[in-house]
Amino acid sequence: MFNISKFFLLTTKARQFVWLLCLIISVCFSSLYAQDNSIKVVLDSQQNGGYIVSASFTITANTQLVWDTLSDYSAISTYVKGMKISRIITSNPTKIIEQKWQTNIMFIPIITSVNLIIKEVQGERISFRSLTSDTFEYYFGEWQIKSKGNQSEVLYNLSVRPKITAFNFLIDGVLNENIKDLMEDVKIEIERRLIKSK
Protein backbone atom coordinates (compact mmCIF):
# COMPACT_ATOMS: atom_id res chain seq x y z
CA MET A 1 0.00 0.00 0.00
CA PHE A 2 1.24 3.47 -0.90
CA ASN A 3 2.32 5.45 2.19
CA ILE A 4 1.63 9.14 1.56
CA SER A 5 3.91 10.22 4.44
CA LYS A 6 6.91 8.57 2.77
CA PHE A 7 6.05 10.40 -0.45
CA PHE A 8 6.69 13.78 1.16
CA LEU A 9 10.12 12.60 2.36
CA LEU A 10 11.25 12.34 -1.26
CA THR A 11 13.20 15.13 -2.94
CA THR A 12 11.28 17.65 -5.04
CA LYS A 13 12.44 16.10 -8.31
CA ALA A 14 11.59 12.61 -7.10
CA ARG A 15 8.08 13.72 -6.08
CA GLN A 16 7.53 15.38 -9.44
CA PHE A 17 8.65 12.20 -11.18
CA VAL A 18 6.19 10.11 -9.14
CA TRP A 19 3.35 12.58 -9.91
CA LEU A 20 4.23 12.52 -13.61
CA LEU A 21 4.41 8.73 -13.74
CA CYS A 22 1.01 8.43 -12.05
CA LEU A 23 -0.49 10.98 -14.42
CA ILE A 24 0.80 9.12 -17.47
CA ILE A 25 -0.75 5.89 -16.17
CA SER A 26 -4.01 7.70 -15.40
CA VAL A 27 -4.23 9.25 -18.87
CA CYS A 28 -3.44 5.89 -20.49
CA PHE A 29 -6.30 4.24 -18.62
CA SER A 30 -8.72 7.08 -19.42
CA SER A 31 -7.96 6.72 -23.13
CA LEU A 32 -9.38 3.19 -23.01
CA TYR A 33 -12.88 4.62 -22.54
CA ALA A 34 -14.82 5.89 -25.55
CA GLN A 35 -15.58 9.58 -25.57
CA ASP A 36 -17.83 11.70 -27.74
CA ASN A 37 -15.62 13.14 -30.47
CA SER A 38 -18.22 15.82 -31.26
CA ILE A 39 -17.35 17.57 -28.00
CA LYS A 40 -14.68 20.21 -28.49
CA VAL A 41 -12.45 21.37 -25.63
CA VAL A 42 -9.75 24.05 -25.86
CA LEU A 43 -7.50 24.73 -22.87
CA ASP A 44 -5.29 27.81 -22.72
CA SER A 45 -2.66 28.06 -19.97
CA GLN A 46 -2.07 31.55 -18.56
CA GLN A 47 1.21 33.04 -17.33
CA ASN A 48 -0.27 33.59 -13.86
CA GLY A 49 -0.85 29.85 -13.43
CA GLY A 50 -4.50 30.03 -14.41
CA TYR A 51 -6.44 28.48 -17.26
CA ILE A 52 -9.09 29.56 -19.73
CA VAL A 53 -11.19 26.64 -20.95
CA SER A 54 -13.72 26.65 -23.78
CA ALA A 55 -15.90 23.69 -24.67
CA SER A 56 -18.92 23.07 -26.87
CA PHE A 57 -21.21 20.53 -28.48
CA THR A 58 -24.25 20.59 -30.75
CA ILE A 59 -27.33 18.51 -30.03
CA THR A 60 -30.64 17.90 -31.76
CA ALA A 61 -32.85 19.37 -29.05
CA ASN A 62 -34.66 22.65 -28.56
CA THR A 63 -33.12 25.40 -26.46
CA GLN A 64 -35.84 25.17 -23.80
CA LEU A 65 -34.94 21.56 -23.02
CA VAL A 66 -31.26 22.47 -22.85
CA TRP A 67 -32.06 25.38 -20.54
CA ASP A 68 -34.22 23.21 -18.29
CA THR A 69 -31.33 20.76 -17.94
CA LEU A 70 -28.60 23.31 -17.26
CA SER A 71 -30.69 25.34 -14.80
CA ASP A 72 -31.83 22.29 -12.81
CA TYR A 73 -28.99 22.84 -10.34
CA SER A 74 -30.18 20.37 -7.70
CA ALA A 75 -30.17 17.52 -10.25
CA ILE A 76 -26.57 18.01 -11.40
CA SER A 77 -25.21 15.56 -8.83
CA THR A 78 -27.44 12.81 -10.26
CA TYR A 79 -25.79 12.74 -13.68
CA VAL A 80 -22.35 14.44 -13.53
CA LYS A 81 -19.72 11.91 -12.52
CA GLY A 82 -17.85 12.91 -9.39
CA MET A 83 -20.39 15.56 -8.36
CA LYS A 84 -21.23 14.80 -4.73
CA ILE A 85 -23.38 17.82 -3.88
CA SER A 86 -25.18 20.42 -5.97
CA ARG A 87 -27.87 22.38 -4.18
CA ILE A 88 -29.40 25.83 -4.07
CA ILE A 89 -28.46 27.62 -0.84
CA THR A 90 -30.55 30.71 -1.51
CA SER A 91 -32.40 32.27 -4.42
CA ASN A 92 -33.58 35.51 -2.86
CA PRO A 93 -32.45 37.99 -3.95
CA THR A 94 -29.40 36.32 -5.52
CA LYS A 95 -29.19 32.67 -6.46
CA ILE A 96 -26.26 30.89 -4.79
CA ILE A 97 -25.51 27.21 -5.20
CA GLU A 98 -23.14 24.95 -3.32
CA GLN A 99 -21.21 22.34 -5.27
CA LYS A 100 -18.80 19.68 -4.09
CA TRP A 101 -17.11 17.24 -6.41
CA GLN A 102 -14.36 14.65 -6.43
CA THR A 103 -11.51 14.64 -8.93
CA ASN A 104 -9.03 11.79 -9.09
CA ILE A 105 -5.55 13.10 -9.78
CA MET A 106 -3.15 10.20 -10.21
CA PHE A 107 -5.50 7.90 -8.28
CA ILE A 108 -5.60 10.34 -5.36
CA PRO A 109 -9.15 11.61 -4.68
CA ILE A 110 -9.33 15.41 -4.34
CA ILE A 111 -12.54 16.95 -2.96
CA THR A 112 -13.33 20.47 -4.17
CA SER A 113 -16.02 22.73 -2.71
CA VAL A 114 -17.32 26.01 -4.11
CA ASN A 115 -20.22 28.36 -3.47
CA LEU A 116 -21.27 29.90 -6.77
CA ILE A 117 -23.24 33.07 -7.34
CA ILE A 118 -25.51 32.54 -10.35
CA LYS A 119 -26.79 35.09 -12.85
CA GLU A 120 -29.27 33.96 -15.49
CA VAL A 121 -30.42 35.35 -18.81
CA GLN A 122 -33.52 33.22 -19.29
CA GLY A 123 -33.06 30.60 -21.99
CA GLU A 124 -29.70 31.95 -23.15
CA ARG A 125 -26.97 32.20 -20.54
CA ILE A 126 -25.96 31.10 -17.04
CA SER A 127 -23.00 32.93 -15.51
CA PHE A 128 -21.30 31.70 -12.36
CA ARG A 129 -18.60 32.98 -10.03
CA SER A 130 -17.09 31.46 -6.93
CA LEU A 131 -17.74 33.27 -3.68
CA THR A 132 -15.67 30.91 -1.56
CA SER A 133 -13.27 28.11 -2.43
CA ASP A 134 -10.49 26.31 -0.60
CA THR A 135 -8.99 25.21 -3.92
CA PHE A 136 -9.09 28.15 -6.34
CA GLU A 137 -7.83 31.73 -6.36
CA TYR A 138 -10.64 32.41 -8.82
CA TYR A 139 -13.27 30.31 -10.56
CA PHE A 140 -15.82 31.87 -12.91
CA GLY A 141 -17.44 31.23 -16.25
CA GLU A 142 -20.70 30.71 -18.09
CA TRP A 143 -22.92 28.37 -20.06
CA GLN A 144 -24.44 29.65 -23.31
CA ILE A 145 -27.20 28.21 -25.45
CA LYS A 146 -27.55 29.11 -29.13
CA SER A 147 -30.35 27.99 -31.43
CA LYS A 148 -29.34 26.44 -34.75
CA GLY A 149 -32.53 25.42 -36.51
CA ASN A 150 -33.71 22.18 -34.91
CA GLN A 151 -30.45 21.97 -32.99
CA SER A 152 -28.90 23.74 -30.03
CA GLU A 153 -25.26 24.65 -29.56
CA VAL A 154 -24.12 24.42 -25.94
CA LEU A 155 -21.01 26.42 -25.02
CA TYR A 156 -19.07 26.36 -21.76
CA ASN A 157 -16.37 28.83 -20.73
CA LEU A 158 -14.31 28.67 -17.53
CA SER A 159 -11.52 30.82 -16.10
CA VAL A 160 -9.80 29.17 -13.16
CA ARG A 161 -6.59 29.45 -11.16
CA PRO A 162 -5.65 26.81 -8.57
CA LYS A 163 -4.22 28.09 -5.28
CA ILE A 164 -1.36 25.61 -5.68
CA THR A 165 0.31 26.00 -9.08
CA ALA A 166 3.47 23.96 -8.51
CA PHE A 167 2.08 20.97 -10.41
CA ASN A 168 0.34 22.78 -13.25
CA PHE A 169 2.24 20.67 -15.76
CA LEU A 170 0.20 17.75 -14.40
CA ILE A 171 -3.12 19.58 -14.12
CA ASP A 172 -3.44 20.40 -17.84
CA GLY A 173 -4.37 16.88 -18.92
CA VAL A 174 -6.61 16.23 -15.92
CA LEU A 175 -8.54 19.49 -16.39
CA ASN A 176 -9.02 18.81 -20.09
CA GLU A 177 -10.39 15.32 -19.38
CA ASN A 178 -12.65 16.57 -16.57
CA ILE A 179 -14.23 19.27 -18.75
CA LYS A 180 -14.77 16.80 -21.57
CA ASP A 181 -16.41 14.38 -19.12
CA LEU A 182 -18.64 17.20 -17.83
CA MET A 183 -19.78 18.11 -21.33
CA GLU A 184 -20.39 14.48 -22.18
CA ASP A 185 -22.47 13.97 -19.02
CA VAL A 186 -24.56 17.07 -19.77
CA LYS A 187 -25.13 15.97 -23.36
CA ILE A 188 -26.22 12.49 -22.26
CA GLU A 189 -28.64 13.99 -19.72
CA ILE A 190 -30.21 16.26 -22.36
CA GLU A 191 -30.64 13.24 -24.62
CA ARG A 192 -32.19 11.26 -21.76
CA ARG A 193 -34.69 14.04 -21.05
CA LEU A 194 -35.47 14.37 -24.75
CA ILE A 195 -36.37 10.67 -25.00
CA LYS A 196 -38.44 10.90 -21.81
CA SER A 197 -40.41 13.86 -23.17
CA LYS A 198 -41.55 11.97 -26.27
Secondary structure as a PSIPRED ss2 file (coil, helix, strand):
# PSIPRED VFORMAT (PSIPRED V4.0)

   1 M C   1.000  0.000  0.000
   2 F C   1.000  0.000  0.000
   3 N C   1.000  0.000  0.000
   4 I H   0.000  1.000  0.000
   5 S H   0.000  1.000  0.000
   6 K H   0.000  1.000  0.000
   7 F H   0.000  1.000  0.000
   8 F C   1.000  0.000  0.000
   9 L C   1.000  0.000  0.000
  10 L C   1.000  0.000  0.000
  11 T C   1.000  0.000  0.000
  12 T H   0.000  1.000  0.000
  13 K H   0.000  1.000  0.000
  14 A H   0.000  1.000  0.000
  15 R H   0.000  1.000  0.000
  16 Q H   0.000  1.000  0.000
  17 F H   0.000  1.000  0.000
  18 V H   0.000  1.000  0.000
  19 W H   0.000  1.000  0.000
  20 L H   0.000  1.000  0.000
  21 L H   0.000  1.000  0.000
  22 C H   0.000  1.000  0.000
  23 L H   0.000  1.000  0.000
  24 I H   0.000  1.000  0.000
  25 I H   0.000  1.000  0.000
  26 S H   0.000  1.000  0.000
  27 V H   0.000  1.000  0.000
  28 C H   0.000  1.000  0.000
  29 F H   0.000  1.000  0.000
  30 S H   0.000  1.000  0.000
  31 S C   1.000  0.000  0.000
  32 L C   1.000  0.000  0.000
  33 Y C   1.000  0.000  0.000
  34 A C   1.000  0.000  0.000
  35 Q C   1.000  0.000  0.000
  36 D C   1.000  0.000  0.000
  37 N C   1.000  0.000  0.000
  38 S C   1.000  0.000  0.000
  39 I C   1.000  0.000  0.000
  40 K E   0.000  0.000  1.000
  41 V E   0.000  0.000  1.000
  42 V E   0.000  0.000  1.000
  43 L E   0.000  0.000  1.000
  44 D E   0.000  0.000  1.000
  45 S E   0.000  0.000  1.000
  46 Q C   1.000  0.000  0.000
  47 Q C   1.000  0.000  0.000
  48 N C   1.000  0.000  0.000
  49 G C   1.000  0.000  0.000
  50 G C   1.000  0.000  0.000
  51 Y E   0.000  0.000  1.000
  52 I E   0.000  0.000  1.000
  53 V E   0.000  0.000  1.000
  54 S E   0.000  0.000  1.000
  55 A E   0.000  0.000  1.000
  56 S E   0.000  0.000  1.000
  57 F E   0.000  0.000  1.000
  58 T E   0.000  0.000  1.000
  59 I E   0.000  0.000  1.000
  60 T C   1.000  0.000  0.000
  61 A C   1.000  0.000  0.000
  62 N C   1.000  0.000  0.000
  63 T H   0.000  1.000  0.000
  64 Q H   0.000  1.000  0.000
  65 L H   0.000  1.000  0.000
  66 V H   0.000  1.000  0.000
  67 W H   0.000  1.000  0.000
  68 D H   0.000  1.000  0.000
  69 T H   0.000  1.000  0.000
  70 L H   0.000  1.000  0.000
  71 S C   1.000  0.000  0.000
  72 D C   1.000  0.000  0.000
  73 Y H   0.000  1.000  0.000
  74 S H   0.000  1.000  0.000
  75 A H   0.000  1.000  0.000
  76 I H   0.000  1.000  0.000
  77 S H   0.000  1.000  0.000
  78 T H   0.000  1.000  0.000
  79 Y H   0.000  1.000  0.000
  80 V C   1.000  0.000  0.000
  81 K C   1.000  0.000  0.000
  82 G C   1.000  0.000  0.000
  83 M E   0.000  0.000  1.000
  84 K E   0.000  0.000  1.000
  85 I E   0.000  0.000  1.000
  86 S E   0.000  0.000  1.000
  87 R E   0.000  0.000  1.000
  88 I E   0.000  0.000  1.000
  89 I E   0.000  0.000  1.000
  90 T E   0.000  0.000  1.000
  91 S C   1.000  0.000  0.000
  92 N C   1.000  0.000  0.000
  93 P C   1.000  0.000  0.000
  94 T C   1.000  0.000  0.000
  95 K E   0.000  0.000  1.000
  96 I E   0.000  0.000  1.000
  97 I E   0.000  0.000  1.000
  98 E E   0.000  0.000  1.000
  99 Q E   0.000  0.000  1.000
 100 K E   0.000  0.000  1.000
 101 W E   0.000  0.000  1.000
 102 Q E   0.000  0.000  1.000
 103 T E   0.000  0.000  1.000
 104 N E   0.000  0.000  1.000
 105 I E   0.000  0.000  1.000
 106 M C   1.000  0.000  0.000
 107 F C   1.000  0.000  0.000
 108 I E   0.000  0.000  1.000
 109 P E   0.000  0.000  1.000
 110 I E   0.000  0.000  1.000
 111 I E   0.000  0.000  1.000
 112 T E   0.000  0.000  1.000
 113 S E   0.000  0.000  1.000
 114 V E   0.000  0.000  1.000
 115 N E   0.000  0.000  1.000
 116 L E   0.000  0.000  1.000
 117 I E   0.000  0.000  1.000
 118 I E   0.000  0.000  1.000
 119 K E   0.000  0.000  1.000
 120 E E   0.000  0.000  1.000
 121 V E   0.000  0.000  1.000
 122 Q C   1.000  0.000  0.000
 123 G C   1.000  0.000  0.000
 124 E C   1.000  0.000  0.000
 125 R E   0.000  0.000  1.000
 126 I E   0.000  0.000  1.000
 127 S E   0.000  0.000  1.000
 128 F E   0.000  0.000  1.000
 129 R E   0.000  0.000  1.000
 130 S E   0.000  0.000  1.000
 131 L E   0.000  0.000  1.000
 132 T E   0.000  0.000  1.000
 133 S E   0.000  0.000  1.000
 134 D C   1.000  0.000  0.000
 135 T C   1.000  0.000  0.000
 136 F E   0.000  0.000  1.000
 137 E E   0.000  0.000  1.000
 138 Y E   0.000  0.000  1.000
 139 Y E   0.000  0.000  1.000
 140 F E   0.000  0.000  1.000
 141 G E   0.000  0.000  1.000
 142 E E   0.000  0.000  1.000
 143 W E   0.000  0.000  1.000
 144 Q E   0.000  0.000  1.000
 145 I E   0.000  0.000  1.000
 146 K E   0.000  0.000  1.000
 147 S E   0.000  0.000  1.000
 148 K E   0.000  0.000  1.000
 149 G C   1.000  0.000  0.000
 150 N C   1.000  0.000  0.000
 151 Q E   0.000  0.000  1.000
 152 S E   0.000  0.000  1.000
 153 E E   0.000  0.000  1.000
 154 V E   0.000  0.000  1.000
 155 L E   0.000  0.000  1.000
 156 Y E   0.000  0.000  1.000
 157 N E   0.000  0.000  1.000
 158 L E   0.000  0.000  1.000
 159 S E   0.000  0.000  1.000
 160 V E   0.000  0.000  1.000
 161 R E   0.000  0.000  1.000
 162 P E   0.000  0.000  1.000
 163 K C   1.000  0.000  0.000
 164 I C   1.000  0.000  0.000
 165 T C   1.000  0.000  0.000
 166 A C   1.000  0.000  0.000
 167 F C   1.000  0.000  0.000
 168 N H   0.000  1.000  0.000
 169 F H   0.000  1.000  0.000
 170 L H   0.000  1.000  0.000
 171 I H   0.000  1.000  0.000
 172 D H   0.000  1.000  0.000
 173 G H   0.000  1.000  0.000
 174 V H   0.000  1.000  0.000
 175 L H   0.000  1.000  0.000
 176 N H   0.000  1.000  0.000
 177 E H   0.000  1.000  0.000
 178 N H   0.000  1.000  0.000
 179 I H   0.000  1.000  0.000
 180 K H   0.000  1.000  0.000
 181 D H   0.000  1.000  0.000
 182 L H   0.000  1.000  0.000
 183 M H   0.000  1.000  0.000
 184 E H   0.000  1.000  0.000
 185 D H   0.000  1.000  0.000
 186 V H   0.000  1.000  0.000
 187 K H   0.000  1.000  0.000
 188 I H   0.000  1.000  0.000
 189 E H   0.000  1.000  0.000
 190 I H   0.000  1.000  0.000
 191 E H   0.000  1.000  0.000
 192 R H   0.000  1.000  0.000
 193 R H   0.000  1.000  0.000
 194 L H   0.000  1.000  0.000
 195 I H   0.000  1.000  0.000
 196 K H   0.000  1.000  0.000
 197 S H   0.000  1.000  0.000
 198 K C   1.000  0.000  0.000
